[in-house]
Amino acid sequence: MFSIEHEFDATVVTLVDEGETPLQEDVVVNSFAECITVEQYDPREDRMQKITLSITQMNDLAAAINLPEGVYSRAKKT
């Protein structure tokens, strides 16, 4: 299950793990104009963990999801 919320400065997508246990904590993806942040609560450290991706890194990740193993470079359209 997931939810999408449009806030003033970001689009927020929350991914809820469903199914068989063990389940993972919710993942929150914040999409800003200049970057994407991914957050998940870490119960072992009792804090949120956050990574920040540039828009280019996020585009590369999206392109890589269904590709086979290998090294790729996205070509820029001119």
Backbone as CSV, one residue per row, in Angstrom:
resi,resn,N_x,N_y,N_z,CA_x,CA_y,CA_z,C_x,C_y,C_z
1,MET,0.850,-1.165,0.000,0.000,0.000,0.000,0.891,1.222,0.000
2,PHE,0.432,2.300,-0.623,1.177,3.543,-0.586,0.211,4.715,-0.629
3,SER,0.719,5.859,-0.179,-0.081,7.086,-0.250,0.752,8.160,-0.924
4,ILE,0.050,9.134,-1.535,0.690,10.273,-2.181,0.035,11.536,-1.637
5,GLU,0.874,12.464,-1.169,0.379,13.744,-0.676,1.167,14.859,-1.350
6,HIS,0.470,15.907,-1.760,1.121,17.065,-2.348,1.147,18.164,-1.298
7,GLU,2.360,18.504,-0.849,2.529,19.557,0.134,3.034,20.808,-0.555
8,PHE,3.238,21.864,0.208,3.654,23.150,-0.354,4.916,23.036,-1.203
9,ASP,5.959,22.388,-0.668,7.240,22.355,-1.367,7.691,20.961,-1.797
10,ALA,6.831,19.952,-1.618,7.245,18.587,-1.958,6.041,17.699,-2.221
11,THR,6.288,16.644,-2.984,5.344,15.543,-3.096,5.870,14.439,-2.197
12,VAL,5.011,13.893,-1.342,5.430,12.892,-0.370,4.733,11.574,-0.684
13,VAL,5.541,10.540,-0.907,5.026,9.192,-1.142,5.438,8.341,0.055
14,THR,4.468,7.675,0.671,4.749,6.787,1.792,4.442,5.358,1.364
15,LEU,5.433,4.477,1.495,5.294,3.069,1.129,5.134,2.255,2.401
16,VAL,4.032,1.518,2.511,3.743,0.707,3.685,3.972,-0.754,3.316
17,ASP,4.818,-1.435,4.071,5.108,-2.848,3.821,3.907,-3.678,4.248
18,GLU,3.408,-4.509,3.350,2.271,-5.386,3.642,2.654,-6.816,3.306
19,GLY,2.033,-7.745,3.950,2.289,-9.145,3.625,2.773,-9.908,4.821
20,GLU,3.552,-10.922,4.542,4.052,-11.807,5.587,5.104,-11.101,6.438
21,THR,5.174,-11.486,7.704,6.203,-10.949,8.584,7.530,-11.609,8.258
22,PRO,8.672,-11.034,8.486,8.838,-9.751,9.164,8.598,-8.583,8.196
23,LEU,7.891,-7.599,8.667,7.607,-6.414,7.868,8.643,-5.335,8.159
24,GLN,8.889,-4.510,7.162,9.822,-3.398,7.315,9.054,-2.134,7.692
25,GLU,9.753,-1.162,8.259,9.154,0.127,8.592,8.748,0.853,7.306
26,ASP,7.790,1.793,7.438,7.362,2.594,6.292,8.557,3.321,5.687
27,VAL,8.507,3.511,4.367,9.505,4.296,3.649,8.811,5.557,3.170
28,VAL,9.417,6.715,3.468,8.843,7.997,3.061,9.772,8.635,2.038
29,VAL,9.226,8.928,0.853,9.981,9.544,-0.232,9.460,10.966,-0.415
30,ASN,10.358,11.946,-0.242,10.003,13.354,-0.423,10.621,13.830,-1.724
31,SER,9.785,14.305,-2.642,10.259,14.776,-3.931,10.210,16.297,-3.961
32,PHE,11.384,16.923,-3.936,11.515,18.368,-4.026,11.960,18.732,-5.443
33,ALA,11.984,20.002,-5.772,12.413,20.436,-7.101,13.874,20.078,-7.370
34,GLU,14.726,20.129,-6.326,16.159,19.947,-6.519,16.697,18.587,-6.087
35,CYS,15.921,17.795,-5.331,16.417,16.505,-4.852,15.264,15.628,-4.379
36,ILE,15.611,14.393,-4.076,14.679,13.407,-3.529,15.284,12.920,-2.215
37,THR,14.477,12.845,-1.153,14.968,12.234,0.082,14.164,10.966,0.344
38,VAL,14.838,9.974,0.896,14.219,8.705,1.264,14.487,8.499,2.748
39,GLU,13.427,8.303,3.540,13.560,8.156,4.987,12.902,6.867,5.448
40,GLN,13.512,6.251,6.465,12.931,5.066,7.085,13.368,5.026,8.546
41,TYR,12.428,4.724,9.430,12.733,4.613,10.847,13.576,3.373,11.096
42,ASP,14.643,3.541,11.889,15.518,2.431,12.263,15.280,2.119,13.734
43,PRO,14.539,1.034,14.044,14.233,0.729,15.442,15.471,0.347,16.263
44,ARG,16.517,-0.151,15.618,17.736,-0.510,16.351,18.425,0.725,16.922
45,GLU,18.363,1.830,16.178,18.992,3.071,16.631,17.961,4.081,17.131
46,ASP,16.684,3.744,17.029,15.589,4.617,17.453,15.680,6.000,16.817
47,ARG,15.902,6.018,15.493,15.946,7.288,14.765,15.643,7.061,13.295
48,MET,15.299,8.144,12.622,15.055,8.088,11.187,16.387,8.085,10.449
49,GLN,16.504,7.247,9.436,17.653,7.248,8.540,17.226,7.958,7.262
50,LYS,18.070,8.806,6.734,17.714,9.556,5.527,18.859,9.536,4.525
51,ILE,18.511,9.352,3.247,19.471,9.543,2.168,18.893,10.589,1.220
52,THR,19.773,11.295,0.544,19.366,12.324,-0.414,19.926,11.960,-1.774
53,LEU,19.052,11.953,-2.775,19.440,11.666,-4.157,19.222,12.921,-4.991
54,SER,20.139,13.191,-5.917,19.895,14.262,-6.880,18.805,13.783,-7.843
55,ILE,18.249,14.701,-8.576,17.230,14.330,-9.566,17.838,13.378,-10.604
56,THR,19.084,13.614,-10.987,19.768,12.728,-11.940,19.913,11.322,-11.378
57,GLN,20.306,11.212,-10.106,20.421,9.885,-9.488,19.069,9.184,-9.452
58,MET,18.011,9.920,-9.154,16.668,9.314,-9.108,16.240,8.850,-10.492
59,ASN,16.529,9.650,-11.512,16.203,9.246,-12.882,16.979,7.989,-13.278
60,ASP,18.255,7.922,-12.859,19.053,6.716,-13.139,18.464,5.501,-12.417
61,LEU,18.061,5.680,-11.167,17.458,4.585,-10.399,16.177,4.103,-11.070
62,ALA,15.330,5.037,-11.477,14.075,4.664,-12.145,14.352,3.901,-13.436
63,ALA,15.362,4.333,-14.196,15.710,3.656,-15.451,16.285,2.267,-15.179
64,ALA,16.975,2.098,-14.052,17.666,0.843,-13.753,16.752,-0.250,-13.219
65,ILE,15.576,0.097,-12.758,14.711,-0.868,-12.076,14.508,-2.155,-12.870
66,ASN,14.258,-2.061,-14.172,13.937,-3.256,-14.953,15.018,-3.659,-15.950
67,LEU,16.236,-3.131,-15.786,17.316,-3.484,-16.708,18.088,-4.699,-16.186
68,PRO,18.699,-5.462,-17.092,19.527,-6.582,-16.653,20.852,-6.074,-16.082
69,GLU,21.597,-6.978,-15.472,22.901,-6.649,-14.897,23.804,-6.011,-15.942
70,GLY,24.566,-5.003,-15.532,25.493,-4.327,-16.451,25.770,-2.922,-15.979
71,VAL,26.561,-2.195,-16.767,26.883,-0.794,-16.492,26.290,0.045,-17.611
72,TYR,25.590,1.102,-17.233,24.847,1.898,-18.201,25.136,3.382,-18.016
73,SER,24.903,4.136,-19.067,24.929,5.593,-19.008,23.719,6.084,-19.803
74,ARG,22.909,6.919,-19.156,21.751,7.442,-19.862,22.206,8.527,-20.816
75,ALA,21.801,8.442,-22.075,22.150,9.449,-23.070,21.235,10.655,-22.915
76,LYS,21.831,11.828,-23.033,21.051,13.059,-22.976,20.467,13.347,-24.343
77,LYS,19.182,13.715,-24.365,18.533,14.055,-25.626,18.921,15.476,-26.016
78,THR,19.228,15.641,-27.299,19.580,16.977,-27.774,18.608,17.475,-28.797
